[in-house]
Amino acid sequence: MGSSMAERRTIGNMALCFLSMGDVGTPLELLLHLWMAFSESPLSIETDVRPMALLLSSVGTEMEFMTNAATHYGNSTKMQLLWKLFHASSLAQDWATCLDAAEEMSDGDGDCGQPHEKHSEMARAFALLQCHRPSAAREIASLLSSKLVSLKSIRAAQPLIMMAELFFADALLQSEKSMGMFENECTPLICTQRGLDALASMLRRKAGLPDKMKCSPSLQELQVTQCNDHGIALLIAGDSVGALSYFRQAANHVSIETTNDENLSWLLLPTYFNLSLLLLRDGHMEESAKSWLRARGYFSAWQRAVRGDNESLRKLKDL
């Protein structure tokens, strides 16, 4: 038993180390192996995987719930492993495995308690969207949003409310009704507006905090995503002026200078693509070109080319 415990712990830590180095394929293979071994011998539950600091971070402080002494240790270990598997498979874009991990977490919610249930259901909605199953994702996001809004401590639930509304809007856009026929009370515009309202409430509470706490990468990521998605919803509703305003806000939150942050860099091109495309469509060709060239890192070359620098001009032609 001792060697088995040490082996499983080593495999888990190896997966996390590979993940921290940017490798997504190897960690997924290692964690799948670990999960198979865990499933075949459920009584060997003492194999906690360390280090805890590298657990999936997107569920915030409530992840600590799983390591609480009041929680059954074996089930806690199972959930830790499933969260790691969910994280690794999402990074590797193995959506079938991602959904399997999320559904396993949901199946075990009865023993884990309410705090973990909200996060596992959110993970399940995310995985369903990636697997192009919008109807099921929409049902989960709608139910989750209703539950969260009815909580007494709604302030603590606001980040989850924002994510639920975003997933609800995404599910609507993926479904058959995305061709333009939405129910009066269920449109992407209404969902994203509710998410923005929750975000505004959270920002008001943070107004008196130090700058570092007010501008955390996670909060910036939420701001960018909320503004970008609301802009898309406004565009679908026919309000291109409002959409342009929100695309500009999204771009302001993910400026070129912030892209060194791993949590924000992936948002740069989609955000500036939407802004530049709408500017181009509405006839603002020069502003559109400048916006896109800045995002791609070629703006300075474009400026030199305009001033007659032939080498910069050739560089732009080769794009």
N, C-alpha and C positions, 0 to 999 in steps of 0.2 A: 504493500500500500504506500509506503514512504517513497519508493522510487517512482511510482505512478503519479503521486502528488507532485513531486519535483519535476517530472517530465512535463506534466500538463502546465504547470506554472511557467516553466521555461518556454514552452511553445507559445503561451499567451503573451509573455513578455517579448519574445522574438517578433511576433506579429505587430505589436505596438511600436517596436523599434523600427521595423521596416516601414510602417505607416508614417512615422515621424520623419523618415528620410524621403518621403514622396513616392514610395513604391506601393501601388494599390493591389497588384495581382498576387504577390506573395503573401501578404497578410490575410487576404481572403481565403487562400488555400489552407493556410495554417489554422485559421479560426474554424473553417469547415471541418478540418480534421479533428480539432479539439471538440467541436460540437458533436460530431459523430461518436467520439469516445465518451463524452459526457452522457449522451443519450443511451448508449449501450450499457452503461453502468451507473444508473441514477443514484445508487446508494453511496457512490464515492463523491460526496458533495463537499468535501473539505478542501477542494482544490481551488481556493480563491486566486484570482488572477491579478497580479500586481504589475506596475504601479497604478494606484487609483487615480493619480493626477491626470493620466492619459485617457480616462474614460471619455466617451462622447460628451462634448461640452454643451451642446445645443439645448439641453433640458435644464440648464442652470443649476441653482443650488439645491433643487429638489432631488437631484440625482443622489445626494447624500442620504436620502431616505432609505436607499437600498442597503446601506452599510450600517444602519441603525441597529443597535443591539436588540431592539424589540422585534426586529424582522427575523423571520426564520432564515438561518444562515445559508442553508442549501438553496432555497428559492432565490435568495439574494445573489448567490453565485451564478445561478442560471440566468437571472436577468442581466447581470453584468456582462456575461458572455454573449447574450443575445443582442445587447446594445452594441457591443463591439462588432459583432457580425453584421448588424444593420448598418453601422457606420462604414465598415470596410466595403461591404457590397454596394452601398450607395456611391462611394468614391470610385469603385471599379465599374459602376453602371451595370451591375448584374442585378437587374430589377426583379427577376424571379426570386433570387435568394433574398433580396432586400424585403420583398413582400412576405416570404416564408418566415423570416426572422420577426417581422412586425406582428404577424398573426400568432406566432408562438408566444410573443410577449402579451398579446391581448388575451390569449387563452389562459395565461397564468395570472391574470389580474385579480382573480378572486382571493388569492392568497397574499397579494402584495399591498392591497389597500388603495384608497382613493388617489393619493398624490401621484403614484406611478401610472394609474389607469389613464389619466388625461394625456400624459406624454406618449404612452404606447398607442393610444387611439390616434393621436396626431401623426405619429410615425406611420401608422397603418394607412391613413388617408394620403400621406405623401407617397407611399409606395404604390398605392392603387392608381394614383394619378400618373406615375411614371410607367405603370403597366397598361396605361390607356383604358382604365376602367372608371370613367368619370361618374357613372351613376352611383356606384358603391361609395366612391370617395365623397360625393356630394352628400349622400345620406349621413355618413359619419361626421363630416364637417358641420352640417346643419345641426345635428343632435348635440355635438360637442359645443358648438357656439351657444346654443340655448342653455346648456348646463352651466357653462362658464359665466354667462351673464347673470344667472340666478344665484350665483354664489354670494355669500355675505361679504367675503373678503375679495371683492371684485378687482381692487387695485392690484393685488398680487397676481390675478389671473389675466391682466390686460395683455401681456406679451402673447399668451396663448390665444386670447380672443383675436388678436391681430392675425396670427397664423391661421386660425380656423376660418376667418373671413377670406383670407387670401386663397386658401385651398378651395373654399366654397366657390369663389369667383372663377378659379381655374377650372373646377369641375364643370361649371356652367358653360364655360367657353369650349370645353372639349366635347360636351354632349351634343346630341342631335339638335338641341334648341339653339346652338351657336349660330345658326343661320339667320337669327333675328327675332325669333319668337320666344320671349321670356315671360314667365309669370310676373304679374304686377309687383309682387313682393319679393321676387327672387331674380334680381338682375345683377350682372357683374358690377354695375355702377353703385347699387345699393350696398352690396357686400364690401366693396373697397372703401366706400364712404364710412361704413361702420368701423372698418379697420383704422381709417385715418382718425376717426373720433377717439378711439382707444389710444392711438399713438399720441394725439394732442394732449389727452388727459395725463398720460405718463410723462410727457415732456414738461407739463406744468408742474408736476410734482418734483421733477429734477431741476427746476429752475434755480433753486438755492444751493445746489450741490457744487463741489469743486469741478473745474473744467474737465479733468480726467474722467470723472464719473459721468458727466453729462455727455461726453463724446466717445463712449466706448465703441469698439468696432461692431459689436452686435447691434447696438442701437443705430449706428449709421447704416448698417446693412438693412435693418427694418425700415428706416426712413427712405432709403433708395428704392427698395422693393415696393413699399406702399405707394410712393409717388409715381413710380413707373407703371404699376398695375392700374392705378386710378386713371392715369393718362390714357392707357389703352381702353379702359372702360368708357371714358369720356369720348374717345375717338369713335368707338362703336356706336355710342349714343348720338353721334353727329356733331359734337362740340369740339371742333378742331382747335379753337382758340384756347379753351380750357385745357385740352390735352397738351398743347404746346407749353402752357404755363407749368403743368406738373412735370413734363419731361425736363424742363429747365431746372426745376427744383431738384429732381433726381440727379441731374448732372452736377449740380452744385454740391450735393452730398458725396459724390464720388469723383472728385476732381482728379486730374492727372497726377497730382502730387501725392495722393493717398494710395496709389495702386501698389506700393510696396507692401501694404498690409494684405496678407493672404486672404483675409475675410472679405476684402473689398475688391480685389483685383479682378475676380471673375465677373463682377457687375459692370465693369468699365465699358466693354464693347457693346453689350446689349443696350445699355442706357444711352450711349452716344449714337448708336445705330438708330434707335427710335427717334431721338431728337433730330438727327441729321436728315433722316428720311422724310419726316413731317415738314421740316424746313424746306426741303427740296420740292416736295409736293405742293407746298403753298407759294412757291415762286421765290424763296429766299436762297438763291443758288450759291452766292458767295459765302453767306453765313453757314450754310449747310456744308460746303466744302471745308471751311475753316474748322468747323466742329469735328468733322470726321478725321481730318488730317491731324488735328491735335490728339485725338484718341489713339490714332495709329502711330503717333510719334514722328510724323513727317511734316509737321507744320513749319519748322525752321527751314527744312529743305525747300518747301514750297515758296517761302518768303525769299530765299536766295534765288530760286528759279525766276521769280517775278522780276527780280532786279537784274536778270540777265546771266546768271551763273549756269553755264552749259552742263557742268557735271551734275549739279543738283537737278536740272531738267531731265537728264538721262536717267537719273535715279528714280524720278517720279514716273517716267515712261515705262520703266521696267517693273513697276508694281503689278 
